[in-house]
Amino acid sequence: MAQSRGLRNCNPGNLRLSKDKWQGLRPVQADKEFFQFTEMRWGYRALMRTLQNYRRKHKCHTVADFITRWAPECENNTGAYIRSVCRDMQVPSVYVPDVDDKATLTAMAAAISKVENGVPADRKEVEAGWDLL
């Protein structure tokens, strides 16, 4: 079975290329659309830092707010994405996650990775990303 683009790029959230200078980037960014990281933990760090910034800079409060920004309707079935993340986290879409809590943020990152890549996240890698925050 072929590995998903997000896993090949060590970018489990499929963060699109931008001007951000993330830690842990591969020296050469060969993918013209998505960041490529040297290790999965750096990709998880970037995913979780982005979620933290969504709260601080973009006033996202509920899981639905975060996922609507993360996976806009123009590119995704956002409703299905929200339902999947909420199912994995075992919370309602109106749940307000604490993005500074390890258990909460790693659960949300793992749930996003599962939607993006079609396979459950390696929780050790997610937690290694948390440790880099």
Sequence and secondary structure as in RCSB ss.txt:
>XXXX:A:sequence
MAQSRGLRNCNPGNLRLSKDKWQGLRPVQADKEFFQFTEMRWGYRALMRTLQNYRRKHKCHTVADFITRWAPECE
NNTGAYIRSVCRDMQVPSVYVPDVDDKATLTAMAAAISKVENGVPADRKEVEAGWDLL
>XXXX:A:secstr
    HHHHTT TT  B  S   TTB SS   SSB  BSSHHHHHHHHHHHHHHHHHHH   SHHHHHHHHS TTT
S HHHHHHHHHHHHT  TT    TT HHHHHHHHHHHHHHHHSS   HHHHHHHHHT 
